[in-house]
């Protein structure tokens, strides 16, 4: 058994998780810990260090000390370290899948998919590390020769969410390390164990002390909030809710920090009258129920042309009704539990509000008994335009259906929220696709597919869905600054 798998087994057996600062695993300076629980049972898995202000400062101290030396490491060596981490992740894929399922709740099949997806960010950015370049040329005046170089922005604070505890960490750590930046990582308090196991992978791969530092905490503001005012910190990357992102942006403005923000979404799933309905239903299932619907890319509103509304709803509800709800460890589970009881109660409140305003629960909509934070796949038809289930991000396996009459109405409905992360369009008309998609105020659009995320493609949104991009060539650019040098000829 590898040391990484042994570490994961120890966490799952109840061994405590520690902070990782300057290459040392250690408890919080206060000695405090908090409990990480299994959402399928509500039972504790283990306790992890509850870092505070002193621990966050120590982590930034370490990142700052390591920054100059790490930036000077040849790009090929940084690339090789990330590639070694990529291989280690795959070698321990089953152990990581068990850990993700235990602390987050998704099925083992989806957890294995996340390991593959998350590892790919390490490989992609390992390859991008050696492609960072600059340019040279004589300026039009003829007086100066221009040299333009790209260099790392400096120490980064990376704040990751609970819903993809591995992939969201690799999507930030990968480009930061590839660009030559050091990092302080603050994982979500609901799912910190996967980040600790990833840190073990990076340690085993040979990433030097101080380059990656991890502070687990139940009080993020106390542990890392003060770092935003520290002039040594030069970059903030956050994935999470729009309200929290706005507060972080306001705090980051004081030091004019470089910011990447991947925030909330309200993805429209648009089905035109010429769509292949079987393909549209399959795409709808993928877009709605991936990760139990707890994804910023999840379809939030189903906008269906009025001429195909009835057959689409019938087929969609039948497919949703066949999904098996249960513990993620069961081999036949399609939908695991929601992350906690508060999330489950909120999802049910959105359904209750919609039904009270005249919507019909074609399938699902009931609150099951415990234990565990389970909620059934639900399709709501005839949803009022101002129902909360279409004006708020659902983050659960609930699909509200509305209708539209023409392209103009579809555009109006799709763009009617302050969010603009992703959308999905089903049509067999290429002319319509080329005409319609540019009118959507969205950072990403899937045409005849319910899944668009890929490490090689830029991920991000517009409006209140965020700033910047993760993944693709654009992802490493978020961690680089340009320096221009003018040399007299």
Buried (B, 14 or more C-beta within 10 A) or exposed (E): EBEBBEBBBEBBEEEEBBBBBBBEBEBBBEEBBBEBBBBBBBEEBBBBBBBBBEBBBBBBBBBBBBBEEBBEBEBEEBBBBBBBBBBBBBBBBBBBBBBBBBBBBBBBBBBBBBBBBBBBBBBBBBBBBBEBEBEEEEEEEEEBBBBEBBBBBBBBBBBBBBBBBBBBBBBBBBBBBBBBBBBBBBBBBBBBBBBBBBBBBBBBBEBBBBBBBBBBBBBBEBBBBBBBEBEBBBBBBBBBBBEBBEBBBEBBEEBEBBBBBBBBBBBBBBBBEEBBBEBBBBBBBBBBBBBBBBBBBBBBBBBBBEEBBEEBBBBBBEBBBEBEBBBBBBEEBBBBBBBBBEBBEBBBBBBBBBBEBEBBBBBBBEBEEEEBBBBBBBBBBBBBEEBBBBBBBBBBBBBBBBBBEEBEBBBEBBBBBEBBBBBBBBBEEEEBBEEBBEBBBBBBBBBBBBEBBEBBBBBBBBBBBBBBBBBBEBBBBBBBBEEEEEEEE
